[in-house]
Every structure is written in C-alpha cells, then in structure tokens.
Amino acid sequence: MRLALALLGLGGLALALRFALEPDDIGTPLVDVAELEGAPLRVDPSEVPQDGGGEEEPAEDPPTETEPEVVFEGGYLPDEIENRYEWLEFSFLTSFEYPDLVELDAEEAPPDLPSDVAELDGELVAIEGFMNPLAFDREGVSQFALVNDPLNCCFGATPSMNHWIDVTLPEGERTAFYSLDPVAVYGRLEVGEAFEDGFVVSLFRMRADHVLGDF
C-alpha cells in the first residue's frame, strides 16, 4: 500500500513539473554553450587581472641619476666628472714674479696680476701639487696649502705667494694626508689678493670638490 502511494506521488510530481515549466519559461542561457567549449581549466596567473579591492597604489617614480659620491681618497674620477674641470699646470701660476710681502696701506698699490691668470677666477680647474696641512684632526685634513714643489711643503722652505693655493674642504669633510706623494685637487679657483691684518696672505684659493692621491 505504501509503495503504491509513493509511486502515485512521484507520478503526480512529474506531471506538475511537465505542465509548470515549458521550454519558453526557462529563458536564454547567460553564456552561449559554444563559448564554453575548449575553455582551459587553468590559466596563467599573469593573465588574470588582479583586483586589490581598494584604491590603486600610485606608480613609483623612475629612479633618477645621482651625482657620484665626492671623493677625498685615492683613485680616479668618472669621465663625466673629470670633464667638468680644466687641467691647470702649476707652472702657469708661477710664471710671474710677485713680492713676498705686500702691505695694504703701503704707498704703492699691490702689483697687478697677469690678465690671463686673473681670468681664471671662478673657473673649475684640476691641478696637481703637494700637500702641506694647515688644519687637521684625527679624522684627516680639512685645509691645506697645495704647493708646486715638495721642498716647499716638507723641508721648511717658504713658498712664494704665487707658488701655492689655499685649499679648503666642505664643512665636515676630511681627506687623508699625503706627505711626499702628489695629489690632484678639483674645485673652483678663486684668484685675487686676500688680506689679513693689512697684508696679502694669499693670491689663490680653492674650495675642493675632490682630492685624489695615489693616482
């Protein structure tokens, strides 16, 4: 009896579905079945768009070229830096006579510097010479006289006024001390008399950008 009732119930359900759902009632598929044929089961993760679910992060700026680090040790400079400076022979600066002692309030004015030497004022130059430290500490040398002859730096001789350059390094910078070895100094040259207590104390000064030894 129970089996007959069960079969009768299933038959009624089938008839109800037959008349309740006609083909037109089902509707059009959302995706054409033909488009699904042959679809890969796996895809390359790089081809799948990434959705972070939030705001897009701003693109990073491309890296910019930076100036090479300032050198105050032995070695060589890159060509792009070396080419900014004009090499100057020390013999060009020592090619004229200049008094050893010039007083500002003297009756005679200080002698004029040669025009071709005076034109070097403010120029970026590179020059080779020998180091006579003027200011230093345990970390190194911060100011020195660059002289044309080692006899003027290491054996007590006093160089003529136009035979040396007063070289200073940027604030907080130091360079190694090179006693008898030549050094190459790169920087902006200042030309003209500098006075102290009424006397000329220097003709040439340079703010060093690079000091190279053992080159």
Secondary structure, 3 states (H helix, E strand, C coil): CHHHHHHHHHHHHHHHHHHHCCHHHHCCCCCCHHHHCCCCCCCCHHHCCCCCCCCCCCCCCCCCCCCCCCCCCCCCCCHHHHCCCEEECHHHHCCCCCCCCCECCCCCCCCCCCHHHHCCCCCEEEEEEEEEEEEEECCEEEEEEEECCCHHHHCCCCCCHHHEEEEECCCCCCECCCCCCCEEEEEEEEEEEEEECCEEEEEEEEEEEEEEECC
